[in-house]
C-alpha cells in the first residue's frame, strides 16, 4: 500500500515537469515575434518623442588668439564688433535642450586677420561627443577690429580727496609715489587722457596716514576712461595724507612806502580779517598773526585795490586751512586841503598874566595861520575849537615875541607857526588903591 502511494507521487511530479516545458516551448516563435514587435514599437515611440529641434544661443564670449602678432608691429587693436557671437544649433531635442553658453568655446585667430581688419569666429562644443550630434550655424561669425598706433605718454598723479576730516583738523598737501606715471595704449584713447587721479577718502580722519590706491584716468570733461584700454606702468600708487591741527589768526596789513605829499591814506579795508591755518602744534604756537607789509603805496595819489595770495605769506610748516585763498585789500587815498585863519585880539587868550602889568597884542602885517587836513575834518573847525592863546608867564616890561599856541589834533596839522608881539607895561594906579586912600582919611572917633 505504501509503495503504490510513492509511485503515484513520482508520476505526478514528472507530469508537472513536462507541463512546464510545454508551456515555455509551445508557440515559441510567436512569443519571440511579440517581443520583437514590442522593441520596434518602443523605438518608434522614442524616435517620435526625441525629434530634431533648433535653438539659438546668444552671447558666447569670443577669445582672441595670437594678439601679439599685431602688438609686435607697435600697433594696438580694439574690438569694435564681435566680442560675443550668437549661434543656432540643431540636433536631438533631449540633447539640444540641455546645451547653454557654457558648453561652447568661441575663438578668433587674430593672426588670420584680413586686409579689412576682420577675423572669422569659430565656435566648437567643449564636449567633443556633442559635436557629432549637432550642427552649428552662425548669426554673425565676424569680428571687426580697429587698428591704431601704440603711443606712450607721461602724466603727473593728482591726489583727489573725498569727504571731510574731523572737526578742528585740516588736510595738508597730499603727495603720491610715484608722482608721474607712464600711459601706453591706442593713440585715440591715450590722447584723451588729461589727468590721472589717486582718489582717497579722508572722512573723519584726525591723524596723518598712508594708503595705496589704483590710479584712474580722466578726460578733459572729468569722465573716467577705462584702464582696460590704457595700460599704466604701475597698478597702485602710495598716497601720503598729512592731517594737522588748526588755528584762527588775525590778518595785519601795513602798507609799504608813503603816498604823494599832500595826500593821506584814510582807510585800509580788507576781507577776510582772520584766516584759519594748519600745522603742527609747535609751528602754530609761534604764529600769532599773518603780517602783510609789502603792498607798495609810494607816491600814489588815488585809492587802490589789490588781491593778496594768502599762501605767499605763510611761513614754512604752516598751511592754509580756510576756503579763502585770497585777501581782498582796499586802500583809500584822499587829497589834503588847507584852511586859513586870521584871529583878532579878542580871539586870543593870555595865559599866566601878572596882575601888575597890562598886555597889548600887536599882530604882524598880513598875519594868519593855516591848517592842513581832510575836507570833512577842516570844514567844521572854528577858532573856539583851536583855542588860540599866548603864554605870558615870566614876561617883564617891554616888547616880547611869543608863539601862538593852538590846540593840536590828529584830524589836522598846523602848517605855519606864527610869532605875535606882546607889549607889557605897568598898570596905572587902579580904583582900588584910590578907594583905599579915601578910607584912610576918615576921622577917628573922639576919645571923649
PARO-765114 format. One record per residue (C-alpha): x negated, y, z negated. Coordinates in steps of 0.001 Angstrom, whole numbers, plus 524288, in hexadecimal, padded with zeros to 5 digits. Example, Ala and Ser with C-alpha at 12.3 -4.5 7.8 and 13.67 -1.06 7.14 Angstrom:
BEGIN
7CFF47EE6C7E188;7CA9A7FBDC7E41C;
//
This chain:
BEGIN
800008000080000;7F5028097B7FC95;7ED9F8061B80910;7F94D8095D81196;7FA6D816CF80B64;7EC24819CA80E27;7ED6B815BB81C57;7F92781E7C81E3E;7F1F282A4381869;7E66582881821A7;7EEED8279782D6F;7F5CF83421829AA;7E8EF83B7B82864;7E47D836D4835BA;7F10C83B8E83BCD;7EF6F8493D835BC;7E17984A2B83ACE;7E55E8467F84898;7F09F8502E847EE;7E79F85B65844B8;7DED98588185062;7EA898584585948;7EF23865728546B;7E1D786BC9857DF;7E005864C9864D3;7EDE686575869A4;7EF5E87082873C9;7E12B874C587194;7DFC487C1187E58;7EC3A8836387C1A;7E741887CB86F0A;7DA4088C4C874E3;7E183893D587F4B;7E98489AA9874DF;7DD2789EC186DC1;7D7048A3C587A5D;7E3268AB8987DB4;7E2F48B1A18701A;7D4F58B627871EE;7D7EB8BBCA87F49;7E3C28C2E3879FD;7DB948C85F86EB5;7D1368CD3F8781D;7DB898D39588095;7E1A68DA4F874EA;7D48C8DEFE86FDD;7D0B38E41487D40;7DD608EB8487E65;7DBA58F1DE870F9;7CCFF8F544872D5;7CEC48FCC387F5F;7C4F09063188569;7C5A4914688809B;7BE269213788257;7BA2592AD5877C3;7B37B93816877C3;7A8BA93A7B86DD6;7A4D6948B986C0E;7992494FCA86651;78E44945BB866E3;781D594D5C8632B;7776A94CE886DB5;7696A94A21869A0;75F379518F87178;7537F949668757A;7460294DDD87A36;7483595C458771B;7398E95DC08755D;7382095D2A88424;73E4A96AAD884DE;7372C96FFC87902;729F896C2B87EDC;72CAB9765088966;72DF89810F87EEB;73C659810A8815E;747AD97F2D87828;7552B97A3487B4D;762A497BF5875FC;76E5597351878D1;778EC97BD587E92;781EA97069881EF;782259620887E82;77E32961558702F;7890E9573086F14;78F6D94E6A87937;79D0B948A787AF3;79F2793AF8880BB;7AA68932118847F;7A8D99239788137;7B0B391831886BB;7B1CD90A6C88119;7B97D90153878A9;7C2BE9082386F98;7BE089011486377;7B02A9059686643;7B2A99132186BB4;7BB4B916F48604A;7B017914C5856D4;7A5F191D0E85DF0;7A29F92B108594A;7985E9359085BB8;78F1D92EA585266;78EB49228E85B1B;787F49299F86662;77AD59300886928;779AF93B55872D6;76C6E93F9C87802;7672794987881B7;75958947B3886CC;7542D9558C888B8;748A89508989087;7529F94D7189B3C;757BC95B6C89BC9;75BA295FDD8A967;757D296C9E8AFF8;76504972028ABA0;7614496FA389D68;76B14964A189BAA;7693695719895BF;771B694B06896E2;7776D945E688A2B;7779793735887F3;780B6930D087E11;77EE0922C787958;7855991AEA86E79;77CF19187F86290;7815F90A39862B4;77C7E903CB86F30;7873A8F98B86F17;791399045087066;78AD59092387CF3;78F078FCC18841F;79D3D8FE258801D;7A00A90C748831E;79DFD915E988E2A;79A1E9242588BFF;79D8A92FF989421;7996E93E0789127;7A1B194A1888FF9;7954C952098926A;787F194C03890F5;77F88957D48946D;7775395F9788ABD;7741796D7288F0E;767C7973E4889BA;76327981EE888E2;75468982BD88ACD;74CE498E92885BB;73F20992FD882C4;73AA899034874EF;7356E99C2086DBC;7307E99F5986016;7324B9ABA28580E;72E659B01184A77;737BC9B74084170;736BB9BBDC83344;73F079B539828F5;748B49BE7682269;74D7E9BA8B814E8;75C2C9BCCF8139D;762759BBB280637;770A69B8E680306;777B09BBAA7F646;773CC9C4DB7EB33;769C09C2C27E08F;76DDD9C35B7D254;772429D0797CCD6;766F49D8DF7C833;75D6F9D2B87D1C3;7593D9D6047DF85;753CB9CEC37EB0F;745CC9D1A87EF02;73FAC9D0607FC69;741129C225800A7;736AD9BB81808EC;7361D9AF278112D;72AE59A5BB81398;7281E9A47F81EBF;72CC59B21582231;72B819AFD9830F2;730DE9A41983850;72EF599F598463E;73AF799C2A84E63;73ABB9930785A0E;7459E98FF186375;74C80993C487010;74A149A1B487461;758939A535874B9;75A209A13F86678;74D2F9A59B86089;74E799B33886663;75B979B4BB85F9B;7559F9B2AB8522A;752BE9BFE084BFD;751D79BC3683DA2;74E4B9B0A483529;754B99B0CE827C5;751CB9A98D81B3D;75E9F9AA7B813AF;75DF99A974804CA;769179AA247FADB;765649B29B7EF0B;7728B9B2977E81E;7713C9B5327D968;7627F9B3277D97F;75A959BA4A7CF04;74D149B4667D0E1;743D19B3F47DC6D;743DC9A70D7E3CB;73F1F99FF67EFFB;746D9997527F923;745D9990C980662;74FEC99385810F4;751AC9905681F48;74EB299BBC82872;75A4D99F6A83102;75A569A64583E37;763579B1A784199;765CA9B9EB84D99;767039C8AD84E6F;7756C9C7EF84AB7;772C09C01B83E5F;778049B38484426;7713E9A6F084046;769A799F9684AB9;76906990EA84902;75BAF98BC384525;75E9897FE184DAA;75B879883385995;74FC998EFA8537E;744819883184CC1;73D9998F338418F;72FD898BC283D4A;734B7989F782F57;740F8983C9829EE;740D698B0081CF0;73B4B997C48179F;7382299ADE80980;73EC69A72F8047C;73A149AEB27F880;744F89B66C7F1FD;7407A9C0657E7AE;74AD39C5157DE0F;7481B9D09A7D4F0;74DF49D8187C99D;753B39E56E7CCFD;753429F3307C76B;75A179FFF87CAD6;75132A0BDC7CB87;7538EA1A4E7CECD;74E4BA20DF7DB00;745DAA2D067D947;743CFA35737E572;73986A403E7E515;7370CA46B67F250;72939A49A97F6A2;724EFA57607FA7B;72B22A64DA7F99C;735ACA6A968022A;7333FA76FE809FC;7315CA835E801F4;73E70A89E17FFD5;745B3A7CEF7FF54;748B9A73B17F445;74D94A65B17F25E;75AA4A67247EBB7;75EDEA58E77EB0F;759A3A4B257ECF2;7645FA41227EE70;76273A32A77F11D;76A05A26097F118;76902A1C7A7EAC0;762F4A22337DE92;75F91A14E77D8DE;75B88A07FF7DF02;75AB79FA017DA50;74D6C9F3AC7DBC7;748659E6047D907;73B899E02B7D4C6;734EC9D8C27C9ED;7370F9DDA27BC1D;7297B9E3BF7BAFF;72AA09EB7B7C7A9;738439F0397C445;733A99F4BA7B6E3;729A59FDE17BD10;73393A04597C60D;73C29A0F247C057;74006A16A27CCA2;73E67A16FF7DB50;736A9A23557DE25;7372EA292D7EBD8;72E10A34D07ED7A;72A3FA34FD7FBD0;735D4A3BD980222;72EC5A4786807FB;735B9A54BD80709;72A10A5D8680A0D;72E09A6A728107E;73BA9A65F98141C;7466AA703681523;7524EA676E816FE;758EDA5C9680F83;754C8A4EE281321;759C5A40F08121E;751ABA349981262;753A6A260980FFC;7494DA1F93807A4;74659A1102808A3;7468AA0BB87FAC0;73D35A007C7FD81;73268A0A3880122;731B6A0EC57F2F8;732ABA02027EBA4;7261D9FDDB7E4C3;7203A9F06C7E6CD;728029E5B87E043;734B79ED7C7E08E;73FA89EA947EA22;74C339F16C7EDA0;757DD9EA437E7C8;761FA9F41D7EC4B;769C39F54F7F8C1;76502A035A7FA6F;75939A024C80359;7581AA110F80519;75980A1D577FD00;7607CA28AC8039E;759DEA35667FF69;75F47A4319801BB;756D7A4F057FE78;75DAFA5C437FEB4;75543A682C80209;75A6BA7617800EF;754A2A8355803F3;751FAA8C967F88A;7578FA9A777F87E;75300AA6F27F1D6;75AD2AB0DB7EA28;7564BABE4F7E5E6;759E7AC5067D908;757A7AD3657D52C;75AE4AD51D7C6B8;75D18AE2577C01C;75824AE67F7B2DB;7652EAE2BF7AD26;76378AD4C87B210;7569BAD2DE7AAC8;755CDACFA079C6E;74A48AD49179478;74594ACA7A78AE6;73E1FACC9377E33;73FB8ADB7A77DB1;73963AE3C977327;743C7AEBE976C6E;73A7FAF77C76BB7;738BFAF7DA77A66;7410AAFAA1785FA;73F26AF3BE79315;74108AF8737A0E2;74145AEF227ACB1;73B51AF45A7B930;73DBDAEBEE7C554;733DAAEBBD7D059;73888AF08E7DD5A;74058AE65C7E4D7;7404EADD017D960;7473BACFF37DAD8;744B8AC1BE7D858;748B0AB5D17E050;74D2EAA8057DD49;74C2CA9C327E618;755A3A90CA7E5B6;760ECA89F67EC33;76C3FA922F7F0D0;775EAA8BFF7E779;76CBDA8E427DC0A;76966A9C6D7DF30;77719AA07A7E2E3;77C6FAA0347D525;770F3AA64F7CDE5;7727AAB3CE7C7B0;76905ABC9F7C042;76F9BAB88D7B3B8;76BA2AAA757B6C2;75DA2AAEC17B8E8;75D6CAB6EE7AC4D;7524CABFFF7B078;74A68AC50F7A4F2;73DA5ACB8C7A0B7;735DFAC7DE794AA;73214AD46078D6C;72B2CACDCF78238;71EABAD48277DEB;72032ADF9E78790;71A36AEC4A782BD;71D06AF9EA78719;71A81AFC8A79548;71CFCAF61B7A285;71CD0AE7537A42D;71EB9ADDC77AF97;72713AD2017ABCB;72B32AC6037B38B;739C0AC4A97B53B;73E81AB84E7AE3A;74924AB0467B515;75036AA3DF7B10F;74A06A984D7B812;751ABA8D007BE15;74FAFA80FB7C699;75A1EA86507CFAF;75159A912F7D4CD;7438BA96687D4A5;73EFFAA46A7D270;73789AA90E7DE41;73128AB5757D908;72D78ABA207CB75;72F67AC8B07C96C;728E8AD20E7BFFF;73123ADCFD7BA4D;72BD7AE91C7B3A4;73077AEB6C7A5B3;72D65AF89279F58;72D48AF82879082;72ECAB04D2788BB;7314EB08F277AC0;73F63B0A587770E;74377B17EC7729A;74851B196376482;75574B13067645F;76214B16CE75DC6;75FC0B0D41752BB;7540EB14EB74E18;75BCDB218C74EE0;766C6B1BE0746BC;75CECB171173CE2;75724B24F873BC5;76467B2B2873930;766B5B21D872DF5;75A18B25DE72782;75E72B34417272E;76AA6B31EC71EF8;76B3CB380571175;767E4B2F83705F3;7725CB2EE56FB19;7710EB38936EFE8;76AA7B33D46E38F;7740BB3B696DBD4;
//
